[in-house]
Amino acid sequence: MRNEIPLIDKISQFSSVHSIARRIGQKRILWFHLFLFYKQKKMKKIILLIPLFAVSAFSYAQTQVKIVTVIESIVPMGMGRSRLIETNEAINPAGLTTNRTDGRTSEQSKVEREEVKINNFSETKLLNLFSGVGINFQNVASNDAVVSTRLTQLLAEGWKIAHVTGGVESNGGQDDGQGIFLTRYILVK
């Protein structure tokens, strides 16, 4: 008894459809099997690609950015205001944006300040970094506890810290007495 090679294996072994048809002598069956073989390969590719496109489109469409700003004042004796700020609403920047065509003419004066301001945000009280006699390390530790607890809550909600940036407006000398540390946590989900 001779070992028969399955038809699909025969198809994959030969490059010419006509040579296969001559060897097995069944053109109609061969064309039917070639059609099924082609459809199976094509469907496998499509079935594999559909979830890939769906996941990438879903993840792209669902990307959110959240900015948490920490402002810590160096004004001594509780005179400054230190806060952790989070916005609770989005704003469309299209109405706030103007274009300059010659580099000089600006239409920003047509954008009202009230259009830029939002009313819905959260502010968490923080302590000033300085007391009456200098830096207050207890206040620094307390602020760190508040900020780290809030960031931990956000991480538990699925946010990821993408970037942290800081800025300082420092005390300008004896007559100044003003200054802040500003830290922005940029989170994505």
C-alpha positions as CSV (number, residue, x, y, z in Angstrom):
1,M,0.0,0.0,0.0
2,R,1.4,3.3,-1.1
3,N,1.5,6.3,1.3
4,E,-0.7,9.0,-0.1
5,I,0.4,12.6,0.5
6,P,-2.6,14.8,1.6
7,L,-3.8,17.2,-1.1
8,I,-2.8,20.3,0.9
9,D,0.7,19.0,1.3
10,K,0.8,18.4,-2.4
11,I,-0.3,21.9,-3.1
12,S,2.5,23.3,-0.9
13,Q,5.1,21.1,-2.5
14,F,4.5,22.3,-6.0
15,S,4.8,25.8,-7.4
16,S,2.7,25.3,-10.6
17,V,-1.1,24.7,-10.3
18,H,-1.0,23.0,-13.7
19,S,1.6,20.5,-12.7
20,I,-0.4,19.6,-9.6
21,A,-3.6,19.2,-11.7
22,R,-1.7,16.9,-14.2
23,R,-0.3,14.8,-11.3
24,I,-3.6,14.1,-9.6
25,G,-5.9,14.6,-12.6
26,Q,-8.7,16.2,-10.7
27,K,-8.9,19.8,-11.8
28,R,-12.2,20.7,-10.1
29,I,-11.3,19.2,-6.8
30,L,-7.8,20.9,-7.0
31,W,-9.3,24.3,-7.7
32,F,-11.8,23.9,-4.8
33,H,-9.0,22.9,-2.4
34,L,-6.8,25.8,-3.7
35,F,-9.6,28.2,-3.0
36,L,-10.2,26.8,0.5
37,F,-6.4,26.9,1.2
38,Y,-6.2,30.5,0.0
39,K,-9.3,31.5,2.1
40,Q,-7.9,29.8,5.2
41,K,-4.6,31.6,4.9
42,K,-6.3,34.9,4.2
43,M,-8.8,34.5,7.1
44,K,-6.0,33.6,9.5
45,K,-4.2,36.8,8.7
46,I,-7.5,38.8,9.0
47,I,-8.4,37.2,12.2
48,L,-5.0,38.0,13.6
49,L,-5.0,41.6,12.4
50,I,-8.5,42.6,13.6
51,P,-7.8,42.4,17.3
52,L,-4.4,44.2,16.8
53,F,-6.2,47.1,15.0
54,A,-9.0,47.1,17.6
55,V,-6.6,47.3,20.5
56,S,-4.4,50.0,19.0
57,A,-7.4,52.1,18.0
58,F,-9.0,51.7,21.4
59,S,-5.9,52.5,23.3
60,Y,-5.1,55.5,21.1
61,A,-8.7,56.8,21.5
62,Q,-8.7,56.3,25.3
63,T,-5.4,58.1,26.1
64,Q,-5.9,60.8,28.8
65,V,-3.5,63.3,30.2
66,K,-3.8,64.7,33.7
67,I,-1.6,67.4,35.3
68,V,-1.2,67.7,39.0
69,T,0.5,70.9,40.1
70,V,2.1,71.4,43.5
71,I,2.9,75.0,44.5
72,E,4.9,75.4,47.7
73,S,5.4,78.9,49.0
74,I,8.6,80.2,50.7
75,V,6.8,83.2,52.2
76,P,7.4,82.8,56.0
77,M,4.9,82.5,58.9
78,G,2.0,81.1,56.9
79,M,1.6,84.2,54.8
80,G,2.0,82.4,51.5
81,R,-0.4,79.9,50.0
82,S,0.8,76.4,49.2
83,R,-1.5,74.0,47.3
84,L,-1.9,70.8,45.3
85,I,-4.0,71.7,42.3
86,E,-6.0,69.3,40.0
87,T,-8.4,70.3,37.2
88,N,-11.8,68.6,37.1
89,E,-12.8,69.8,33.7
90,A,-11.4,70.1,30.2
91,I,-11.1,73.2,28.2
92,N,-11.0,73.4,24.4
93,P,-7.8,75.4,23.5
94,A,-9.0,76.0,19.9
95,G,-11.0,79.1,20.9
96,L,-8.0,80.5,22.8
97,T,-5.5,80.0,20.0
98,T,-4.6,82.7,17.4
99,N,-2.1,82.6,14.6
100,R,0.6,85.1,13.7
101,T,1.4,85.3,10.0
102,D,4.0,88.0,10.0
103,G,5.5,87.3,13.4
104,R,4.3,90.6,14.9
105,T,0.5,91.0,14.5
106,S,-1.3,89.2,17.3
107,E,-5.0,88.8,17.9
108,Q,-4.5,87.5,21.5
109,S,-6.1,90.7,22.8
110,K,-9.4,89.4,21.4
111,V,-9.3,86.4,23.7
112,E,-10.9,87.3,27.0
113,R,-9.3,86.1,30.2
114,E,-12.7,84.7,31.4
115,E,-12.6,82.3,28.4
116,V,-9.4,80.8,29.7
117,K,-10.4,80.4,33.4
118,I,-12.0,77.3,34.7
119,N,-14.1,77.1,37.8
120,N,-14.0,73.4,38.5
121,F,-10.8,72.3,40.2
122,S,-9.6,70.7,43.4
123,E,-7.1,72.3,45.7
124,T,-5.5,70.5,48.6
125,K,-4.0,72.6,51.4
126,L,-0.2,72.3,51.8
127,L,2.1,74.0,54.3
128,N,4.6,76.8,53.5
129,L,8.2,75.6,53.4
130,F,9.4,78.5,55.7
131,S,8.4,79.4,59.2
132,G,9.3,82.6,61.0
133,V,12.9,81.5,61.6
134,G,13.7,79.6,58.4
135,I,13.0,76.4,56.6
136,N,10.5,74.2,58.4
137,F,11.4,70.5,57.9
138,Q,8.2,69.3,59.5
139,N,6.3,71.2,56.9
140,V,8.4,69.7,54.1
141,A,7.7,66.2,55.4
142,S,4.0,66.9,55.8
143,N,3.8,68.2,52.2
144,D,5.7,65.1,51.0
145,A,3.2,62.9,52.8
146,V,0.2,64.7,51.2
147,V,1.7,64.7,47.7
148,S,2.9,61.1,47.8
149,T,-0.5,59.9,49.1
150,R,-2.3,61.7,46.3
151,L,0.0,60.3,43.7
152,T,-0.4,56.8,45.1
153,Q,-4.2,57.2,44.8
154,L,-3.8,58.3,41.2
155,L,-1.5,55.4,40.4
156,A,-4.0,53.0,41.9
157,E,-6.7,54.5,39.6
158,G,-4.5,53.5,36.6
159,W,-2.6,56.7,36.0
160,K,1.1,56.5,35.2
161,I,3.6,59.3,35.8
162,A,5.0,60.2,32.4
163,H,7.0,63.3,33.3
164,V,7.8,65.6,36.3
165,T,8.9,69.1,35.8
166,G,9.8,71.8,38.4
167,G,10.2,75.5,38.5
168,V,11.4,78.0,41.1
169,E,10.7,81.6,41.7
170,S,13.2,82.3,44.5
171,N,13.5,84.9,47.1
172,G,15.1,88.0,45.5
173,G,16.9,89.3,48.6
174,Q,16.2,91.3,51.7
175,D,13.3,93.3,50.4
176,D,11.6,90.5,48.4
177,G,10.4,87.8,50.8
178,Q,8.5,86.1,47.9
179,G,9.0,82.8,46.2
180,I,7.5,79.5,45.2
181,F,8.5,76.0,44.2
182,L,6.2,74.7,41.5
183,T,6.2,71.0,40.5
184,R,4.1,69.6,37.7
185,Y,3.3,65.8,37.6
186,I,2.1,64.9,34.1
187,L,0.2,61.6,34.2
188,V,-1.2,59.5,31.4
189,K,-3.9,56.7,31.3
